[in-house]
Amino acid sequence: MQVKSLLAVSVCGFFLVAAGCRKTNHVDRATFKSAINHYLSARDECVWSASVKFPAQATTSNDDQTKGYDALTDAGFLTRRSAEKKRFTPSEDTESNHYTVNYHYDVASVPGWASTTEMKTAFPKIAADTSGQQMGTATLVKSSDGWQVSGSQP
């Protein structure tokens, strides 16, 4: 009888210990996705890496300098004075509070002006960003407000 009692207590003890050792490394991917989407939705991309003061004047003999202005003029964002001449012609663990996440993204709802050949030729970053699915890496840190992106590299 004592052997059966000892065996029953041992089995119950094993199940109690096993229940306490469940895996706790489940990560809720939806919260990561939400944090990355929130971070990216607040970022604006500029067509030029340096600021440009308007009104601007470009040297017409320098196609690299004028192609950006020409593309923005063709899209209707800039106007050209009559004395200026267009020079650009387009060619045809849950306990962790820090995670590094690799993710895929694509740019949605691209406006028509950003999809033109002129814009993509003048601003290669627009062409790259709108060419389909891209990969990125984000560092997420857990804070009192939930997961926050502390750094991102597209």
LINQUI-V90227 format. One record per residue. N is the residue number from 0. SS is DSSP state (H for helix, E for strand, L for the rest). PSI is psi in radians with two decimals (999 if undefined). D_CENTER is the distance of its C-alpha to the mean C-alpha in Angstrom with 1 decimal. Layout:
# LINQUI-V90227
n:N ss:SS psi:PSI d_center:D_CENTER
n:N ss:SS psi:PSI d_center:D_CENTER
This chain:
# LINQUI-V90227
n:0 ss:L psi:-0.72 d_center:66.7
n:1 ss:H psi:-0.53 d_center:65.1
n:2 ss:H psi:-0.75 d_center:63.3
n:3 ss:H psi:-0.71 d_center:61.7
n:4 ss:H psi:-0.76 d_center:60.8
n:5 ss:H psi:-0.70 d_center:59.3
n:6 ss:H psi:-0.73 d_center:57.3
n:7 ss:H psi:-0.75 d_center:56.1
n:8 ss:H psi:-0.68 d_center:55.0
n:9 ss:H psi:-0.75 d_center:53.3
n:10 ss:H psi:-0.76 d_center:51.3
n:11 ss:H psi:-0.71 d_center:50.3
n:12 ss:H psi:-0.70 d_center:49.2
n:13 ss:H psi:-0.80 d_center:47.1
n:14 ss:H psi:-0.63 d_center:45.3
n:15 ss:H psi:-0.75 d_center:44.7
n:16 ss:H psi:-0.75 d_center:43.3
n:17 ss:H psi:-0.65 d_center:41.1
n:18 ss:H psi:-0.57 d_center:39.8
n:19 ss:H psi:-0.22 d_center:38.8
n:20 ss:L psi:0.47 d_center:36.9
n:21 ss:L psi:2.73 d_center:34.3
n:22 ss:L psi:2.23 d_center:30.9
n:23 ss:L psi:0.27 d_center:28.7
n:24 ss:L psi:0.33 d_center:25.5
n:25 ss:L psi:2.24 d_center:24.0
n:26 ss:L psi:2.29 d_center:20.3
n:27 ss:L psi:1.77 d_center:19.1
n:28 ss:H psi:-0.47 d_center:15.9
n:29 ss:H psi:-0.61 d_center:15.5
n:30 ss:H psi:-0.61 d_center:15.3
n:31 ss:H psi:-0.80 d_center:12.4
n:32 ss:H psi:-0.75 d_center:10.6
n:33 ss:H psi:-0.74 d_center:11.7
n:34 ss:H psi:-0.73 d_center:10.7
n:35 ss:H psi:-0.76 d_center:7.0
n:36 ss:H psi:-0.71 d_center:7.3
n:37 ss:H psi:-0.76 d_center:9.6
n:38 ss:H psi:-0.81 d_center:7.7
n:39 ss:H psi:-0.53 d_center:5.0
n:40 ss:H psi:-0.38 d_center:8.3
n:41 ss:L psi:-0.04 d_center:10.2
n:42 ss:L psi:2.35 d_center:8.7
n:43 ss:L psi:2.45 d_center:10.8
n:44 ss:L psi:2.43 d_center:10.9
n:45 ss:L psi:2.62 d_center:14.5
n:46 ss:L psi:-0.44 d_center:16.5
n:47 ss:L psi:2.51 d_center:18.5
n:48 ss:L psi:-0.48 d_center:17.7
n:49 ss:L psi:2.72 d_center:20.9
n:50 ss:L psi:2.60 d_center:22.3
n:51 ss:L psi:2.23 d_center:24.9
n:52 ss:L psi:2.31 d_center:27.9
n:53 ss:L psi:2.58 d_center:29.5
n:54 ss:L psi:2.58 d_center:32.0
n:55 ss:L psi:2.70 d_center:31.2
n:56 ss:L psi:2.29 d_center:33.5
n:57 ss:L psi:2.60 d_center:32.6
n:58 ss:L psi:2.06 d_center:35.0
n:59 ss:L psi:-0.33 d_center:35.8
n:60 ss:L psi:-0.10 d_center:36.8
n:61 ss:L psi:1.69 d_center:33.3
n:62 ss:H psi:-0.61 d_center:31.1
n:63 ss:H psi:-0.59 d_center:28.0
n:64 ss:H psi:-0.61 d_center:28.5
n:65 ss:H psi:-0.35 d_center:29.3
n:66 ss:H psi:-0.60 d_center:26.9
n:67 ss:H psi:-0.78 d_center:24.1
n:68 ss:H psi:-0.72 d_center:26.7
n:69 ss:H psi:-0.75 d_center:28.2
n:70 ss:H psi:-0.74 d_center:25.0
n:71 ss:H psi:-0.58 d_center:24.3
n:72 ss:H psi:-0.77 d_center:28.1
n:73 ss:H psi:-0.58 d_center:28.0
n:74 ss:L psi:-0.16 d_center:25.2
n:75 ss:L psi:0.16 d_center:27.4
n:76 ss:L psi:-0.43 d_center:25.6
n:77 ss:L psi:2.78 d_center:28.3
n:78 ss:L psi:2.58 d_center:32.0
n:79 ss:L psi:2.42 d_center:34.2
n:80 ss:L psi:2.70 d_center:37.7
n:81 ss:L psi:-0.41 d_center:40.5
n:82 ss:L psi:-0.24 d_center:41.5
n:83 ss:L psi:2.63 d_center:38.2
n:84 ss:L psi:2.41 d_center:37.7
n:85 ss:L psi:2.29 d_center:34.7
n:86 ss:L psi:-0.26 d_center:34.2
n:87 ss:L psi:2.30 d_center:31.0
n:88 ss:L psi:2.06 d_center:31.4
n:89 ss:L psi:2.59 d_center:28.5
n:90 ss:L psi:2.59 d_center:28.9
n:91 ss:L psi:999 d_center:29.0
n:92 ss:L psi:2.19 d_center:22.5
n:93 ss:L psi:-0.40 d_center:23.1
n:94 ss:L psi:-0.39 d_center:25.3
n:95 ss:L psi:2.59 d_center:22.7
n:96 ss:L psi:0.28 d_center:20.9
n:97 ss:E psi:2.14 d_center:18.3
n:98 ss:E psi:2.57 d_center:16.0
n:99 ss:E psi:2.15 d_center:13.7
n:100 ss:E psi:2.27 d_center:11.5
n:101 ss:E psi:2.34 d_center:10.4
n:102 ss:E psi:2.84 d_center:8.4
n:103 ss:E psi:2.51 d_center:8.1
n:104 ss:E psi:2.82 d_center:6.3
n:105 ss:L psi:2.75 d_center:8.0
n:106 ss:L psi:2.17 d_center:8.6
n:107 ss:L psi:2.74 d_center:11.5
n:108 ss:L psi:0.90 d_center:14.5
n:109 ss:L psi:2.17 d_center:14.6
n:110 ss:L psi:2.70 d_center:17.8
n:111 ss:H psi:-0.67 d_center:20.7
n:112 ss:H psi:-0.49 d_center:21.0
n:113 ss:H psi:-0.19 d_center:17.7
n:114 ss:H psi:0.02 d_center:18.8
n:115 ss:L psi:2.69 d_center:22.1
n:116 ss:H psi:-0.67 d_center:23.3
n:117 ss:H psi:-0.80 d_center:24.2
n:118 ss:H psi:-0.76 d_center:20.7
n:119 ss:H psi:-0.57 d_center:19.2
n:120 ss:H psi:-0.73 d_center:22.1
n:121 ss:H psi:-0.55 d_center:22.1
n:122 ss:L psi:1.52 d_center:18.4
n:123 ss:H psi:-0.46 d_center:17.2
n:124 ss:H psi:-0.65 d_center:13.6
n:125 ss:H psi:-0.75 d_center:13.7
n:126 ss:H psi:-0.77 d_center:15.3
n:127 ss:H psi:-0.78 d_center:12.9
n:128 ss:H psi:-0.50 d_center:9.7
n:129 ss:L psi:0.23 d_center:12.0
n:130 ss:L psi:0.12 d_center:13.8
n:131 ss:L psi:-2.75 d_center:12.6
n:132 ss:L psi:2.32 d_center:10.6
n:133 ss:E psi:2.90 d_center:8.4
n:134 ss:E psi:2.59 d_center:8.1
n:135 ss:E psi:2.89 d_center:6.3
n:136 ss:E psi:2.33 d_center:8.3
n:137 ss:E psi:2.53 d_center:8.4
n:138 ss:E psi:2.10 d_center:11.8
n:139 ss:E psi:2.42 d_center:13.0
n:140 ss:E psi:2.33 d_center:16.4
n:141 ss:E psi:2.23 d_center:18.7
n:142 ss:E psi:-3.11 d_center:20.4
n:143 ss:L psi:-0.36 d_center:23.0
n:144 ss:L psi:0.17 d_center:20.4
n:145 ss:E psi:-2.82 d_center:18.6
n:146 ss:E psi:2.32 d_center:15.5
n:147 ss:E psi:2.49 d_center:13.6
n:148 ss:E psi:2.12 d_center:10.6
n:149 ss:E psi:-0.21 d_center:12.7
n:150 ss:E psi:2.60 d_center:10.6
n:151 ss:E psi:2.47 d_center:7.4
n:152 ss:E psi:1.99 d_center:7.7
n:153 ss:L psi:999 d_center:6.0
